[in-house]
Amino acid sequence: MRSDTGARLGRRLREGAWGWLFTGPMVLVLGLFMVLPIAMALWVSLLHWDGQSNPFGGDADFVGLDNYRRLFADDGLDRTLFATSLRNTLYYVLLTVPLQTLLALFLAIALNQRMLRGRGTLRTVFFFPSVTSSIAVSTVFLFLFQGSGAVNRMLGWIGVKGPNWFADPRGLVWLVLGRFGVDQPAPAAGGPLGLSWSEWFAGPSVAMCTLILMAVWTTSGTFMLIFLAALQDVPRELEEAAALDGADRRQLLRHVTLPALRPVLFLVLTLGLISTWQVFDQVYVMGKGAPGNTTLTPAYLSYSSGFDNADYGQGAAIAFVLLGLVLLFTAVQRWALRERDGRARRGPKGARRAPR
């Protein structure tokens, strides 16, 4: 009995040693290039550092949580800019993630039809914007939507005067209400993080809507392929059985296809959530926060605090706040899309069904 226990223990130790032998190099690489830089950045977020001295040699001033307090508690420009960037990104996330997910799912379902011809060509066409450089796409959109760009010229052909896309700092809510003679009230205290309620509920600006349109166009192709791969794994027997039971296309989508796509839907939503909260390159190319900071995002504000204002401590603090927001929203999304096994096993009037 003891010999069998000793043999099993020795076998487990050998397996563990071989496992660490194979995974050790990757663990070392991740530690050097991910964990260690994160720890260093966390230390920098507690300093007042201009990027010129050694932050680990006592040359920088240790300020503790002062960088975080300036973002959340102290009245001033730092908190106003940070709150403005959060407001802009909230609208960006709330509009971009659902639109790109729905468009990707619609394209995947359409391309999954066996009777559709040219599916390979259509997949390439829809996926092509996703592999194009974001800097190049942003530059093209900047030329298309400027005051004298092609979009306004096309609108002029049908008698519609196009807006000055990157010059109007008003949100869509006040832009529409302004047509009826309702002007945005002057900023007043009382809103979260120093912004007035009228600023929080102003909606995205026209420039931010342009960024949203570009993001949906450039990311839907990638998510389309993910959905398409998942759709091809849905058993045909389930769809045929549902069709024999009289289910129409809408019921088939709701009760068969979407439940089978739940894990992939969580993946797509998580990837979209992370990428939208971290948007930077499009903002950098298409205005650097203009007009009126309506396209300012936390990622760009973190970059600007460090490289433009030489305040790397505050830039690192903004980055860690952004990390916390991404983790929080990902956890909420995971909770919302969790498998409800307890509810599924309940029969009529709350009675539990016996497991098969």
Secondary structure, 3 states (H helix, E strand, C coil): CHHHHHHHHHHHHHHHHHHHHHHHHHHHHHHHHHHHHHHHHHHHCCEECCCCCCCCCCCCEECCCHHHHHHHCCCCHHHHHHHHHHHHHHHHHHHHHHHHHHHHHHHHHHHCCCCCCCHHHHHHHHHHHHHCCHHHHHHHHHHHCCCCCHHHHHHHHCCCCCCCCCCCCCEHHHHHHHCCCCCCCCCCCCCHHHCCHHHHCCCCEHHHHHHHHHHHHHHHHHHHHHHHHHHCCCCHHHHHHHHHCCCCHHHHHHHHHHHHCHHHHHHHHHHHHHHHHCCCHHHHHCCCCCCCCCCCCHHHHHHHHHHHCCCHHHHHHHHHHHHHHHHHHHHHHHHHCCCCHHHHCECHHHCECCCC
